[in-house]
Amino acid sequence: MKKLRITAVLLLAAALVLASCGAAKPAEEETAKKTENEGGTSAEDAGNESGESGKEEETEMAAEPDKIITVSMENAQAMNGGVFEGWGTSLCWWANRIGYSEPLSEKAAELFFSPEGLGLNIMRYNIGGGDDPTHDHIRRTDSAVPGWAVYDEKNNTFSYDYGADARQLNVLQKAVKAAGDEAIVEVFSNSPPYFMTESGCSSGAERAGNNNLKSECVGEFADYLAEVTRYINDELEIPVQSLSPMNEPDTNYWHAGSEKQEGCHFDQGDWQSRMIVEIARALKEKGLTDVIVAASDETSTAKTMMAWTKYTEEAKAALGRVDTHTYDASGAVSLGLMAKDEGFHLWMSEVDGDGMAGSDAEEMAAGLWFVQKIISDLDALDPSAWVMWQAIDSHISKEGMNGNRDTGMVNTKKGFWGLAVADHDREEIILTQKYYCMGQLTRFILPGSTIIHTGKDTVAAWNPKEGTLTIAAVNAVKEETAVRFDFSELPALQDSARVIRTSGSMKEGEHWTEIDPAPVEKDGFTAVLAPNSVTTFVIEAVK
């Protein structure tokens, strides 16, 4: 790339479209203050790293862009009538772990679900099956999710304990309040209660590839899930949009005595179809006619496609949406096309990982990978929602929980699961650059927008309600990259774009830092993306 160095003063007179990198201005409303903690920042101190403003700095103007991105409504989202429903996270298992603490629960709701935080609006609540109380094999401090059923072995009956899962419900209620009118709740199950299983264990069958739900208990299990859904929807007055009764069912992950979590195998075809039909029946009997059935939350897009082809016609008719995970996304493009051809609604309902991207990116590496993963899923699947696994995956605590030890602080310069770490000893939530990277999308691409596919490393969205065009771009190299964004078939836009950026470290870097506006022409604009950064541009339409 050929470059001409000029000062910020000369930028105002430049005839070419200018770079967007400039002197930092104060960040948007602070969600926390800064304290150092092994490369992390607590919720109390987050968002106070915007840098100094008003300095005259050298800024680079590109003579030629390194790449050209076309932003055209011809590439707009087709799924769900072009309406993006939003962003989310499951509450399983971190809400079960932190829900005892009011400070941690309040901070999590603010940081993850409020507009001042990430602005997530989708919560996936886990209906625990509950294991045999004599079992003690789960070693994680967060994943032994309580069940709602109290089993009477003598009479082979069970009753409901509506207060059993108070911790997760505490976080759910706060999250829904923080998200406001846009809140969407899906409830899902990892396993039936232990007494409905063949193995007598909610972690799976004796042989992991075998079905673990007793055949005679399919209807009973459906009634169990529907009753918990009814309680949340009617008694707690938290509207539930959907119920997914299976989680990664066509796998050999789930075995009795697992140290990790609950799980249950369901064969594709008749078994999964029967479960879907029974759930639809149970919801109807509870009067929950507005709650849709979602399935089957397979671990890979290829398995999701295969599951769809094996559903009975009755099961397909009972389904309101297909949920897929993208831990293996090799079939994502084909699944997206299948959804359009077959006419079914599609969500990306779970994924995360410890991937890294960038060049010498250090604390940005995990976040760059994560945003690239989000963009790739949106581009390939065209889903109407994108939901991560769990916002908090690691915990710090001297006490641990249930006799087990927590994993402690993550290495923020490596890949890690989750966006933040809960410090139970200080009742703080330690943020990372992965958190801020995700926010470059979730805070600005709002529910009700239409996603515009723009190719690798960028995604755009048109918000008809607000009259704004948003473009988020990843630069996963250690050099600046000049990008030209060309507009096609868009309403007339204002002559400047807001520019918000995340880069560098938690201690010294940028966190949703607003920098100098980028000049916008009638047909587009050019910007220079900082090394190892995520940058968001927001342009208002001409009123």
C-alpha positions as CSV (number, residue, x, y, z in Angstrom):
1,M,0.0,0.0,0.0
2,K,1.4,3.4,-1.0
3,K,0.9,5.9,1.8
4,L,1.3,9.7,2.2
5,R,1.9,11.0,5.7
6,I,0.1,14.2,6.6
7,T,-0.8,15.7,9.9
8,A,-4.3,15.7,11.4
9,V,-4.6,19.5,10.6
10,L,-4.1,18.8,6.9
11,L,-6.7,16.1,6.9
12,L,-9.5,18.6,6.7
13,A,-8.3,19.9,3.4
14,A,-7.4,16.6,1.8
15,A,-9.1,15.9,-1.5
16,L,-9.0,12.1,-1.1
17,V,-11.2,10.1,1.3
18,L,-9.3,10.0,4.6
19,A,-8.3,7.4,7.1
20,S,-10.5,7.0,10.1
21,C,-7.7,6.5,12.7
22,G,-7.1,9.6,14.7
23,A,-6.9,11.1,18.2
24,A,-9.0,9.2,20.7
25,K,-12.1,10.8,22.2
26,P,-13.8,9.8,25.4
27,A,-15.4,6.4,25.2
28,E,-19.1,5.9,25.4
29,E,-20.9,5.8,28.7
30,E,-18.7,3.9,31.2
31,T,-19.8,0.5,32.4
32,A,-16.9,0.1,34.8
33,K,-13.6,1.6,36.1
34,K,-10.2,0.1,35.6
35,T,-8.3,-2.1,38.0
36,E,-5.4,-4.4,37.0
37,N,-5.8,-8.1,37.5
38,E,-3.5,-10.3,35.5
39,G,-4.3,-8.6,32.2
40,G,-8.0,-8.2,33.0
41,T,-10.3,-5.4,34.2
42,S,-13.0,-5.6,36.7
43,A,-16.6,-4.6,36.0
44,E,-16.1,-1.7,38.5
45,D,-13.4,-0.3,36.2
46,A,-14.3,-1.3,32.7
47,G,-14.7,1.2,29.8
48,N,-12.4,4.0,31.1
49,E,-9.6,3.4,28.6
50,S,-10.5,5.8,25.8
51,G,-7.2,7.6,25.7
52,E,-6.5,11.3,25.4
53,S,-8.2,13.6,22.9
54,G,-7.2,16.8,21.2
55,K,-3.6,15.8,20.3
56,E,-2.3,16.5,16.9
57,E,-1.1,13.1,15.6
58,E,0.3,11.8,12.4
59,T,-2.4,10.1,10.4
60,E,-2.0,7.9,7.3
61,M,-3.9,8.5,4.1
62,A,-4.1,5.6,1.7
63,A,-3.4,6.4,-2.0
64,E,-4.9,3.0,-2.9
65,P,-7.1,0.7,-0.7
66,D,-5.8,-2.7,0.1
67,K,-9.3,-4.2,-0.5
68,I,-12.7,-3.0,-1.6
69,I,-15.9,-4.2,0.2
70,T,-19.3,-3.8,-1.4
71,V,-22.1,-3.0,0.9
72,S,-25.3,-3.8,-1.0
73,M,-28.8,-4.7,-0.1
74,E,-28.6,-7.4,-2.8
75,N,-26.6,-9.3,-0.2
76,A,-29.1,-8.7,2.6
77,Q,-30.3,-11.3,5.1
78,A,-33.1,-13.5,3.8
79,M,-33.9,-15.5,7.0
80,N,-36.9,-14.5,9.1
81,G,-38.0,-11.9,6.5
82,G,-34.8,-10.1,6.8
83,V,-35.2,-9.4,10.5
84,F,-32.2,-10.1,12.8
85,E,-33.5,-11.2,16.2
86,G,-30.3,-10.4,18.1
87,W,-27.4,-11.7,20.1
88,G,-27.2,-13.9,23.2
89,T,-25.6,-16.4,25.5
90,S,-26.7,-19.4,27.4
91,L,-26.9,-19.0,31.1
92,C,-25.8,-22.6,31.6
93,W,-23.5,-22.9,33.6
94,W,-22.2,-19.6,34.8
95,A,-25.5,-18.3,36.1
96,N,-25.8,-21.4,38.3
97,R,-22.4,-20.5,39.7
98,I,-22.8,-16.8,40.3
99,G,-26.5,-16.5,41.1
100,Y,-26.0,-16.8,44.8
101,S,-24.3,-13.4,44.8
102,E,-26.4,-10.3,44.3
103,P,-23.4,-8.1,43.4
104,L,-22.1,-10.6,40.8
105,S,-25.6,-11.2,39.4
106,E,-26.3,-7.5,39.1
107,K,-22.9,-6.8,37.5
108,A,-23.3,-9.7,35.0
109,A,-26.8,-8.4,33.9
110,E,-25.4,-4.9,33.4
111,L,-22.2,-6.0,31.6
112,F,-23.8,-8.6,29.3
113,F,-27.4,-7.5,28.7
114,S,-27.8,-3.8,29.2
115,P,-27.4,-1.4,26.2
116,E,-24.5,0.2,28.2
117,G,-22.8,-3.3,28.2
118,L,-22.8,-5.8,25.4
119,G,-26.5,-5.3,24.7
120,L,-27.2,-9.1,24.4
121,N,-30.9,-9.7,24.3
122,I,-31.2,-13.5,24.1
123,M,-30.9,-15.8,27.1
124,R,-30.8,-19.6,26.9
125,Y,-32.0,-20.9,30.2
126,N,-31.0,-24.5,31.1
127,I,-33.7,-26.7,32.6
128,G,-31.6,-29.0,34.7
129,G,-32.5,-32.7,34.8
130,G,-30.9,-33.2,38.1
131,D,-28.7,-36.2,39.0
132,D,-29.1,-38.9,41.5
133,P,-28.4,-37.2,44.9
134,T,-26.0,-40.0,45.8
135,H,-23.8,-39.2,42.8
136,D,-20.8,-37.0,43.2
137,H,-18.9,-37.3,39.9
138,I,-19.3,-33.8,38.3
139,R,-16.1,-31.9,39.1
140,R,-16.8,-28.5,37.5
141,T,-18.0,-26.0,40.0
142,D,-20.7,-24.6,37.7
143,S,-22.2,-27.5,35.7
144,A,-24.1,-29.4,38.3
145,V,-27.4,-27.7,37.4
146,P,-30.2,-28.5,39.9
147,G,-33.2,-30.4,38.6
148,W,-36.8,-29.3,39.4
149,A,-38.1,-32.8,40.2
150,V,-38.1,-34.5,43.6
151,Y,-38.4,-38.2,43.1
152,D,-40.3,-40.5,45.4
153,E,-38.7,-43.8,44.8
154,K,-41.2,-45.8,46.9
155,N,-44.2,-44.6,44.8
156,N,-42.3,-44.0,41.6
157,T,-43.7,-40.5,41.4
158,F,-42.1,-37.0,41.6
159,S,-43.1,-33.5,42.7
160,Y,-41.8,-30.1,41.7
161,D,-39.4,-28.0,43.7
162,Y,-39.9,-24.6,42.1
163,G,-37.1,-23.1,44.2
164,A,-34.4,-25.6,43.3
165,D,-32.7,-23.6,40.6
166,A,-32.9,-20.2,42.4
167,R,-29.4,-19.2,41.4
168,Q,-29.9,-19.4,37.6
169,L,-33.4,-17.9,37.9
170,N,-31.9,-15.0,39.8
171,V,-29.6,-14.2,36.9
172,L,-32.3,-14.8,34.3
173,Q,-34.7,-12.3,35.9
174,K,-31.9,-9.6,36.1
175,A,-30.8,-10.3,32.6
176,V,-34.4,-10.0,31.2
177,K,-34.8,-6.7,33.1
178,A,-31.5,-5.3,31.8
179,A,-32.3,-6.3,28.2
180,G,-35.7,-4.6,28.3
181,D,-38.3,-5.0,25.6
182,E,-36.0,-6.8,23.2
183,A,-35.4,-9.7,25.6
184,I,-35.9,-13.2,24.2
185,V,-35.8,-16.3,26.4
186,E,-35.2,-19.9,25.1
187,V,-35.3,-22.7,27.6
188,F,-33.4,-25.9,26.8
189,S,-32.5,-29.3,28.3
190,N,-29.3,-31.3,28.4
191,S,-30.8,-34.4,30.1
192,P,-33.9,-35.8,31.6
193,P,-34.0,-36.3,35.4
194,Y,-31.9,-39.3,36.4
195,F,-35.0,-41.4,37.3
196,M,-36.2,-41.2,33.7
197,T,-33.0,-42.5,32.3
198,E,-31.7,-46.0,31.5
199,S,-28.5,-45.5,33.4
200,G,-29.9,-43.8,36.4
201,C,-27.5,-40.9,35.7
202,S,-28.2,-37.6,34.1
203,S,-24.7,-37.5,32.6
204,G,-25.6,-40.1,30.0
205,A,-25.9,-43.8,29.2
206,E,-23.5,-46.5,30.2
207,R,-22.4,-46.5,26.6
208,A,-22.3,-42.9,25.4
209,G,-23.7,-43.6,21.9
210,N,-26.9,-45.2,23.3
211,N,-30.2,-43.5,24.0
212,N,-30.6,-42.8,27.7
213,L,-34.2,-41.6,28.1
214,K,-36.4,-44.6,28.9
215,S,-38.9,-45.2,26.1
216,E,-41.8,-45.2,28.5
217,C,-40.7,-41.8,29.9
218,V,-40.8,-39.7,26.7
219,G,-44.2,-38.2,27.4
220,E,-43.3,-37.7,31.1
221,F,-40.1,-35.9,30.2
222,A,-42.0,-33.6,27.8
223,D,-44.5,-32.8,30.6
224,Y,-41.6,-32.0,32.9
225,L,-40.0,-29.5,30.5
226,A,-43.4,-28.0,29.7
227,E,-44.2,-27.5,33.4
228,V,-40.9,-25.7,34.1
229,T,-41.5,-23.6,31.0
230,R,-45.1,-22.8,32.2
231,Y,-43.7,-21.7,35.6
232,I,-41.1,-19.4,34.1
233,N,-43.6,-18.0,31.6
234,D,-46.7,-17.7,33.8
235,E,-45.6,-17.5,37.4
236,L,-42.4,-15.5,36.9
237,E,-44.0,-13.6,34.0
238,I,-40.9,-14.0,31.9
239,P,-42.2,-14.7,28.3
240,V,-40.5,-17.8,26.8
241,Q,-40.2,-17.8,23.1
242,S,-38.9,-21.3,22.5
243,L,-38.1,-24.7,24.1
244,S,-35.4,-27.0,22.8
245,P,-35.6,-30.4,24.5
246,M,-32.3,-31.9,23.2
247,N,-28.6,-30.8,23.2
248,E,-26.1,-32.2,20.8
249,P,-28.1,-35.4,20.9
250,D,-26.5,-37.4,18.0
251,T,-23.1,-37.7,19.6
252,N,-21.2,-40.1,21.8
253,Y,-20.2,-37.3,24.3
254,W,-22.6,-38.2,27.1
255,H,-21.8,-41.1,29.4
256,A,-22.7,-42.0,32.9
257,G,-20.4,-40.8,35.6
258,S,-19.0,-37.9,33.5
259,E,-16.9,-35.4,35.4
260,K,-18.2,-32.6,33.2
261,Q,-22.0,-32.2,32.8
262,E,-25.4,-33.6,32.1
263,G,-26.1,-35.0,28.6
264,C,-28.3,-37.4,26.7
265,H,-28.0,-39.1,23.4
266,F,-31.1,-39.3,21.1
267,D,-30.8,-41.2,17.8
268,Q,-31.8,-39.2,14.8
269,G,-35.0,-40.1,13.0
270,D,-37.8,-41.6,15.0
271,W,-36.3,-40.9,18.5
272,Q,-35.7,-37.2,17.9
273,S,-39.0,-36.9,16.0
274,R,-40.9,-38.5,18.9
275,M,-39.4,-36.1,21.3
276,I,-40.3,-33.0,19.2
277,V,-43.9,-34.2,18.8
278,E,-44.3,-34.9,22.5
279,I,-42.9,-31.5,23.4
280,A,-45.4,-29.8,21.1
281,R,-48.2,-31.8,22.7
282,A,-47.1,-31.0,26.2
283,L,-46.8,-27.2,25.5
284,K,-50.3,-27.2,24.0
285,E,-51.7,-28.9,27.0
286,K,-50.1,-26.3,29.3
287,G,-51.7,-23.6,27.3
288,L,-48.3,-22.4,26.0
289,T,-49.4,-22.0,22.4
290,D,-47.0,-19.1,21.8
291,V,-43.9,-21.2,22.8
292,I,-42.3,-22.7,19.7
293,V,-40.4,-26.0,19.6
294,A,-36.7,-25.7,18.6
295,A,-34.4,-28.6,17.7
296,S,-32.1,-30.3,17.7
297,D,-29.0,-28.2,18.7
298,E,-26.6,-30.6,17.1
299,T,-22.9,-30.0,17.6
300,S,-22.2,-29.6,13.9
301,T,-24.0,-28.1,10.9
302,A,-23.7,-31.4,9.0
303,K,-25.5,-33.3,11.8
304,T,-28.2,-30.6,11.8
305,M,-28.8,-31.2,8.1
306,M,-28.9,-34.9,8.6
307,A,-31.3,-34.5,11.5
308,W,-33.7,-32.5,9.4
309,T,-33.8,-35.1,6.6
310,K,-34.6,-37.8,9.2
311,Y,-37.5,-36.0,11.0
312,T,-40.9,-37.3,10.4
313,E,-43.4,-35.0,8.6
314,E,-45.3,-34.7,11.9
315,A,-42.1,-33.6,13.6
316,K,-41.3,-31.0,10.9
317,A,-44.8,-29.6,11.2
318,A,-44.3,-29.3,15.0
319,L,-41.0,-27.5,14.7
320,G,-41.0,-23.7,14.9
321,R,-37.2,-23.3,14.4
322,V,-34.0,-25.3,13.8
323,D,-31.2,-24.6,16.2
324,T,-27.6,-25.5,15.3
325,H,-24.2,-25.3,16.9
326,T,-21.2,-24.5,14.8
327,Y,-18.3,-26.3,16.6
328,D,-17.9,-28.0,13.3
329,A,-19.1,-25.6,10.6
330,S,-17.9,-27.5,7.6
331,G,-21.5,-27.8,6.4
332,A,-22.7,-24.3,7.2
333,V,-23.2,-23.0,3.7
334,S,-25.1,-26.1,2.8
335,L,-27.3,-25.8,5.9
336,G,-28.0,-22.2,5.2
337,L,-29.1,-23.1,1.6
338,M,-31.2,-26.0,2.9
339,A,-33.0,-23.7,5.3
340,K,-34.0,-21.4,2.5
341,D,-35.0,-24.3,0.2
342,E,-37.0,-26.1,2.9
343,G,-38.3,-23.0,4.4
344,F,-37.3,-23.5,8.0
345,H,-36.2,-20.8,10.5
346,L,-32.6,-21.1,11.7
347,W,-30.6,-19.9,14.7
348,M,-26.9,-20.4,15.5
349,S,-27.6,-21.3,19.1
350,E,-24.2,-22.2,20.6
351,V,-20.5,-21.9,20.0
352,D,-17.3,-20.7,21.6
353,G,-13.7,-21.9,21.7
354,D,-10.1,-21.1,22.6
355,G,-9.1,-20.0,19.1
356,M,-6.7,-17.2,18.3
357,A,-6.2,-14.8,15.4
358,G,-4.0,-11.9,14.4
359,S,-0.3,-11.4,14.2
360,D,1.5,-10.8,17.5
361,A,-1.9,-9.8,18.7
362,E,-1.5,-10.9,22.4
363,E,-4.6,-9.8,24.3
364,M,-6.5,-9.2,21.1
365,A,-5.9,-12.7,19.7
366,A,-8.9,-14.4,21.3
367,G,-11.2,-11.5,20.5
368,L,-10.1,-11.3,16.8
369,W,-10.7,-15.0,16.4
370,F,-14.2,-14.7,18.1
371,V,-15.4,-11.9,15.8
372,Q,-14.1,-13.7,12.7
373,K,-16.1,-16.7,13.9
374,I,-19.2,-14.7,14.3
375,I,-18.9,-13.1,10.9
376,S,-18.2,-16.5,9.3
377,D,-21.3,-18.0,10.9
378,L,-23.5,-15.1,9.8
379,D,-22.2,-15.2,6.3
380,A,-22.5,-18.9,5.8
381,L,-25.8,-19.7,7.7
382,D,-27.7,-16.4,7.4
383,P,-29.3,-17.1,10.8
384,S,-31.7,-14.8,12.4
385,A,-29.8,-14.9,15.7
386,W,-26.3,-15.7,17.0
387,V,-25.9,-17.0,20.5
388,M,-22.6,-17.9,22.2
389,W,-22.0,-20.7,24.7
390,Q,-21.4,-19.0,28.0
391,A,-20.2,-15.5,28.8
392,I,-18.3,-16.6,31.9
393,D,-16.4,-19.8,31.7
394,S,-13.8,-19.4,34.4
395,H,-14.0,-18.5,38.1
396,I,-11.7,-17.4,40.9
397,S,-12.6,-18.5,44.4
398,K,-10.8,-19.7,47.5
399,E,-13.8,-21.7,48.5
400,G,-14.8,-23.3,45.2
401,M,-18.2,-24.9,45.1
402,N,-19.6,-28.3,46.1
403,G,-16.2,-29.4,47.3
404,N,-14.6,-28.7,43.9
405,R,-11.9,-26.1,42.9
406,D,-12.3,-23.3,40.4
407,T,-10.0,-23.0,37.4
408,G,-8.8,-19.5,38.2
409,M,-7.8,-16.6,35.9
410,V,-7.4,-17.3,32.2
411,N,-4.3,-16.4,30.3
412,T,-5.6,-13.4,28.3
413,K,-2.8,-13.6,25.8
414,K,-3.8,-17.0,24.7
415,G,-7.1,-18.5,23.5
416,F,-9.8,-19.0,26.2
417,W,-13.5,-19.8,26.5
418,G,-15.9,-17.1,27.7
419,L,-15.6,-13.4,27.7
420,A,-15.0,-12.7,31.3
421,V,-13.9,-14.3,34.6
422,A,-15.9,-14.1,37.8
423,D,-13.9,-13.3,40.9
424,H,-16.0,-14.6,43.8
425,D,-13.6,-13.5,46.5
426,R,-13.9,-9.8,45.5
427,E,-17.4,-10.1,43.9
428,E,-16.0,-8.6,40.7
429,I,-16.3,-9.6,37.0
430,I,-12.9,-9.3,35.2
431,L,-13.3,-8.3,31.6
432,T,-11.1,-9.1,28.6
433,Q,-10.5,-7.7,25.2
434,K,-12.6,-10.7,23.8
435,Y,-15.6,-9.1,25.6
436,Y,-14.9,-5.7,24.0
437,C,-14.4,-7.2,20.6
438,M,-17.8,-8.9,20.7
439,G,-19.3,-5.6,21.7
440,Q,-18.1,-4.0,18.5
441,L,-20.9,-6.0,16.9
442,T,-23.5,-6.5,19.6
443,R,-23.7,-2.9,20.7
444,F,-24.3,-1.5,17.3
445,I,-26.0,-4.2,15.2
446,L,-29.3,-4.1,17.0
447,P,-32.3,-6.5,17.0
448,G,-34.6,-5.6,14.2
449,S,-31.8,-4.8,11.8
450,T,-31.1,-6.6,8.5
451,I,-27.7,-8.2,8.2
452,I,-25.8,-7.3,5.0
453,H,-23.3,-10.0,4.0
454,T,-20.0,-8.4,2.9
455,G,-17.5,-11.2,2.9
456,K,-14.7,-12.3,5.2
457,D,-13.7,-10.1,8.1
458,T,-16.6,-7.6,7.7
459,V,-20.3,-7.5,8.3
460,A,-22.8,-4.7,7.8
461,A,-26.4,-4.1,8.9
462,W,-29.2,-1.7,8.0
463,N,-31.4,-0.6,10.9
464,P,-34.7,0.6,9.4
465,K,-36.0,1.9,12.7
466,E,-33.0,4.0,13.5
467,G,-32.1,4.8,9.9
468,T,-28.5,3.7,10.4
469,L,-25.9,1.7,8.5
470,T,-23.4,-0.2,10.7
471,I,-20.2,-1.8,9.4
472,A,-17.9,-3.8,11.6
473,A,-14.5,-4.8,10.3
474,V,-11.7,-7.0,11.7
475,N,-8.0,-6.3,10.8
476,A,-6.2,-9.4,12.0
477,V,-2.7,-8.4,10.9
478,K,0.0,-6.3,12.5
479,E,0.0,-3.7,9.7
480,E,-2.6,-1.1,9.0
481,T,-5.0,-2.0,6.2
482,A,-6.8,0.5,4.0
483,V,-10.3,-0.6,3.1
484,R,-12.8,1.0,0.7
485,F,-16.5,0.5,1.5
486,D,-18.6,1.0,-1.6
487,F,-22.4,1.5,-1.2
488,S,-25.0,0.0,-3.5
489,E,-28.8,0.4,-3.2
490,L,-28.7,2.2,0.1
491,P,-30.6,5.3,1.2
492,A,-28.8,8.6,1.1
493,L,-26.3,8.7,4.1
494,Q,-24.8,11.6,6.1
495,D,-21.3,12.8,5.1
496,S,-19.5,11.3,8.2
497,A,-19.4,8.1,10.1
498,R,-18.9,7.5,13.8
499,V,-15.9,5.4,14.3
500,I,-15.5,3.1,17.4
501,R,-12.5,0.8,17.9
502,T,-11.1,-1.9,20.2
503,S,-7.4,-2.7,20.1
504,G,-4.3,-3.3,22.2
505,S,-4.4,-4.5,25.8
506,M,-6.8,-4.1,28.7
507,K,-4.3,-1.8,30.5
508,E,-3.3,0.5,27.7
509,G,-5.5,-0.3,24.7
510,E,-8.8,0.9,23.3
511,H,-12.2,-0.4,24.5
512,W,-15.1,0.8,22.4
513,T,-13.1,4.0,22.0
514,E,-14.6,6.6,19.7
515,I,-12.1,8.2,17.4
516,D,-12.3,10.9,14.8
517,P,-15.3,10.6,12.4
518,A,-14.6,9.2,8.9
519,P,-15.7,11.4,6.0
520,V,-18.3,9.7,3.8
521,E,-18.9,10.3,0.1
522,K,-22.2,9.6,-1.7
523,D,-21.0,6.1,-2.9
524,G,-18.8,5.1,0.0
525,F,-15.7,5.8,2.1
526,T,-12.2,4.7,2.7
527,A,-10.7,3.9,6.1
528,V,-7.4,2.7,7.5
529,L,-7.9,-0.1,10.0
530,A,-5.4,-0.2,12.9
531,P,-3.3,-3.3,13.4
532,N,-5.0,-6.2,15.2
533,S,-8.2,-4.3,15.8
534,V,-12.0,-4.4,15.4
535,T,-13.5,-1.2,14.2
536,T,-17.2,-0.2,13.9
537,F,-18.6,2.5,11.6
538,V,-22.1,3.9,12.2
539,I,-23.6,6.2,9.5
540,E,-27.0,7.9,9.8
541,A,-29.3,8.2,6.9
542,V,-30.1,11.7,5.6
543,K,-33.4,12.7,7.3
